[in-house]
Every structure is written in structure tokens, then in C-alpha cells.
Amino acid sequence: MLLEILLAVVLGAIIYLTLIKKNEETPAEMEDGWWGEGLKPDSEEDTAIHPFKVETSEADINYLHRRLEEVRYTESLEDSCFHYGFNVTYLKKVVSYWRNQFDWKKQVEVLNKFPQFKMKIEGIDVHFLHIKPSQLGEGQSAKPLLLVHGWPGSVYEFYKIIPLLTDPVRHGLNGNHIFEVICPSIPGYGFSEAPHKKGFNSVCAAHVFSKLMLRLGFHEYYIQGGDWGSAICTNLAQIAPSHVKGLHINMPFVNSMGIKELLSILLGPYFPGLFGFQAEDVRGMFPFKTKILKTLLMESGYFHLQSTKPDTAGCALNDSPVGLAAYILEKFSTWTDISFQHLEDGGLEKKFTLDDLLTNVMIYWVSGCMVSSMRFYKENVGMLFTKDKHAALPVKVPTGIALFPHEVTYFPRSWVEKMHVNIVSFNHMPRGGHFAAFEEPELLAADIQQFVEKVEKGNTSK
């Protein structure tokens, strides 16, 4: 996701200045969608929950190994590091490890350590993890928490943070709030079935996940996400505010800009207080030309491609495991810390292990979901022009925001408050980038806990 948010801001500004303001009246309740093959049947949908396990075969592994052995490399430019994309010199190391040392069977066991299920919702099978705490204190109840991933991630991003949320005391965290975690794969990602119809955007995903939570028996719950997970969770807070007790995101965004926001780009460095900017905002945004515009220009190519013709590039990536790995892992380099572009190995092993990175890649490879995951961009960009009324609503549920310093995009609180009107927690984190749960699970878990503490105590002070 990432830089589509910046483009959305630019497009939103144009729409705001050239068209009438969005109507903020509450729209009618969302109608049920149908994303399965063919026509929607007249019979009632099967709502049964079916256990699921990730499986692999020798044939799958042998085929992958053959493709890795037959790779045709290009050559990197001298001293190019990651400035041109994934450095081929380092890519050869990754592929060698993948072919000769990476143990997919072992990682399948890791993936299956948490209970997993599938449920048919609006015509498609939705995959999800459901982890209950192993023990609770006397008189204590677990709080339902929906965790939603983004692109090019998967539910595996949450495997390190889940134990911190379901058993915080054992991991050195505060035990006042213990969570029952539900972690779905976005339809079209990982082991969730891809929509068979056009138009499945983040609002539609939010509607599906709302149904998931209700069918699981949760009528009040917390939600958390980054990247597309942030968008989906925000939409869920907009369409089902009576069910969402609190929204926590680590990638806030805005859905429109007015004259004041545009003026703040020009005058903010000189009169920060006039626009509600704090010192962190000035550091994060200015000089605007290099901090924002240059990043937008240099890092948004993938977004335009996936928002226009996702199937073209997606077919190539779906067919080539090495191409798939290069495309995905380049984002885990740049979006973790953009300065890693200056390193020949992209700094990938500074924050992650190759086993963890390749496990995420393998989820895309074995499920064949790359094309459908890329289509999610096109569907959401289309929503910008149709001006979905649900996505235009202000977010009134208690909101917590954690800003990690190496996130590629940056929006100041004064901008974010236009959409999120009930922010109870807004924290600048000491370290970390885009893949917060994957990279800094302890920091993110602690921030979720303190946010929930404020909501539970009814503390809405800013």
C-alpha cells in the first residue's frame, strides 16, 4: 500500500477544490455483496466454520527447487545497491539460501502452530487465525481484537505479536488487558479465496470482516491494522461504529485536503504553530520537496502499475518465484528504512531473518495470490472517483495512532484529526518502520495495550 495514500491526498485535494464537499450524512446500511463465482444462489449461505491447515507436498517443493535452479539472472549496475530495485548480487544469495537451506516443511509447522479456520462469507472462503488466551486471571475476560495485515504482507506478520497480546505477562508486558486475537487474510491474499467479481475494495473487505466477527459471536471488539489493514479497519469503524470499541492503526491517512492543509505545505516550516504542527511534524514533512515529493516520485511506481494494469505484471510475478521474491522483498527493504537503499543487501537482515522473509514470500507463491493481491489497488483507486459515502464518514470511535519513524509516508496529527475526530492516543514511536508488528512487536503490543487502557477507563482526553 503505502504511497497510494499520498496520491490519494493529491487527488483528494483536486476533488475538494473542484467539486462540492462530500456529504457527511450517514449513508444507508451496506447491502450484502456477492463475490463468489456466477450468480448468487437463492439458498442461505453456509456459515459453518471449517478447520484449516497449511499443507505442502514433495511435488510442490521439487517444482519450486527446479524453478530456483533454472533462474535466469540479469546483472546489477556497479555500486547501484538498492537504488534500482532489488540488487541482483544479493538476490543470488537469497535464492541460494532458499534452494539449499530454507526448510519449507519446518515453516509450515510454524504456520500451523495457531488454530486456523475458513468460513464462507458473501460467496468466498475467508481464512483466519483465532487464538484464545491460555489463561486468564480471576474475574478477567479476554478482549476480542481483530488484526488486519496489508500488502505485500500476510497473517504471518502477526506471528510474533500474537503471543504478546494473548499472554502478555509471560512476555514481560502488562497483564491488565489480555486479548483473544482474530487475524484474517484479506480476500485475495494468502489462503483466503480471491473475489471473482470486480469492485472488491477496502470497504467491502471491512463489511466481510464485520460479518466474520459477528458470526464468531463478537458484538464489541477492538481492531488494529497497518497499510491496507489500516484502511480496512478505518472503514470498519465507519460502517460498524456500534461494534468497534476502539480503532488502533500504525499508518494513518487522510481522505481529503482543504485550503488550510495546502497552505501548511508552503508555510508550515515558518509558522508551524499556525497549522497545529509539532516539532515531530516539521521533522517528518520538511523540506517538503525532498521528504515528500521526492519520495512520492521515486517510490510510487509500483502503486501506479498495480492501480492500472495489475494483471499484466502480476502474471509474470505469479509465474516466477525469483521475480516474486525480488518484487516483495524490495518493499521489505525500502519500507523498513528508506536509507537501506544505500546498502548492497538492502538491510534486509538487519531487521528480519531470511526464514521469516521467505515464509511470507512462500505464502504468496503456494497460494498463487499475487495477481489478486495487486488487484486490490485498482479496486481502491476506483473508489476515489466513485466517492464511496461510507469511506467519507468521520471516524468517531476512540482511535489510537502509533507513528513509526521510518514509515515512508507521514501525516501530521492536525491533518489526521479531520477524519479521526476522537483520537485518544497519538504516539511517536522510538524506532521501526512500515511492518510494525513484524519488526517491532513489543513496541506495537505495548502501544495497543496503553490505548485500550485509555478506552476502557473512558479517557478521551487528548
WOHUPE-V586227 format. One record per pair of residues at least 12 apart in sequence whose C-alpha atoms are under 6 Angstrom apart, sorted by sequence separation. I is the first residue (numbers start at 1). J is the second residue. If there is no record, write none. Layout:
i:I j:J
i:I j:J
//
This chain:
i:76 j:88
i:116 j:128
i:166 j:178
i:116 j:129
i:166 j:179
i:333 j:346
i:115 j:129
i:165 j:179
i:115 j:130
i:333 j:348
i:230 j:249
i:222 j:244
i:220 j:243
i:221 j:244
i:222 j:245
i:226 j:249
i:399 j:422
i:400 j:423
i:219 j:243
i:220 j:244
i:221 j:245
i:222 j:246
i:223 j:247
i:224 j:248
i:225 j:249
i:226 j:250
i:395 j:419
i:398 j:422
i:399 j:423
i:400 j:424
i:220 j:245
i:224 j:249
i:226 j:251
i:394 j:419
i:395 j:420
i:396 j:421
i:398 j:423
i:399 j:424
i:400 j:425
i:401 j:426
i:402 j:427
i:403 j:428
i:404 j:429
i:206 j:232
i:396 j:422
i:400 j:426
i:403 j:429
i:405 j:431
i:406 j:432
i:407 j:433
i:406 j:433
i:407 j:434
i:404 j:432
i:206 j:235
i:404 j:433
i:202 j:232
i:206 j:236
i:203 j:235
i:133 j:166
i:65 j:99
i:144 j:179
i:145 j:180
i:142 j:178
i:143 j:179
i:144 j:180
i:145 j:181
i:146 j:182
i:147 j:183
i:424 j:460
i:142 j:179
i:143 j:180
i:146 j:183
i:142 j:180
i:424 j:462
i:132 j:180
i:131 j:180
i:131 j:181
i:130 j:181
i:400 j:451
i:130 j:182
i:318 j:370
i:129 j:182
i:129 j:183
i:128 j:183
i:128 j:184
i:127 j:184
i:128 j:185
i:314 j:371
i:127 j:185
i:311 j:371
i:52 j:116
i:127 j:191
i:310 j:374
i:52 j:117
i:127 j:192
i:310 j:375
i:51 j:117
i:126 j:192
i:50 j:117
i:125 j:192
i:50 j:118
i:125 j:193
i:306 j:374
i:49 j:118
i:124 j:193
i:337 j:406
i:49 j:119
i:307 j:377
i:308 j:378
i:306 j:377
i:307 j:378
i:145 j:221
i:144 j:221
i:145 j:222
i:146 j:223
i:147 j:224
i:148 j:225
i:150 j:227
i:145 j:223
i:147 j:225
i:150 j:228
i:150 j:229
i:149 j:229
i:148 j:229
i:35 j:122
i:36 j:123
i:34 j:122
i:35 j:123
i:36 j:124
i:33 j:122
i:34 j:123
i:336 j:433
i:336 j:434
i:335 j:434
i:281 j:412
i:276 j:414
i:1 j:151
i:246 j:397
i:248 j:399
i:250 j:401
i:246 j:398
i:247 j:399
i:248 j:400
i:249 j:401
i:250 j:402
i:246 j:399
i:248 j:401
i:250 j:403
i:235 j:391
i:238 j:395
i:37 j:196
i:35 j:195
i:36 j:196
i:35 j:196
i:35 j:197
i:254 j:416
i:190 j:363
i:190 j:364
i:190 j:367
i:201 j:379
i:201 j:380
i:189 j:369
i:199 j:379
i:188 j:372
i:189 j:373
i:188 j:373
i:1 j:227
i:86 j:326
i:13 j:256
i:12 j:256
i:13 j:257
i:86 j:330
i:90 j:345
i:83 j:341
i:82 j:341
i:81 j:342
i:81 j:343
i:81 j:344
i:82 j:346
i:158 j:437
i:161 j:441
i:157 j:438
i:3 j:300
i:24 j:393
//
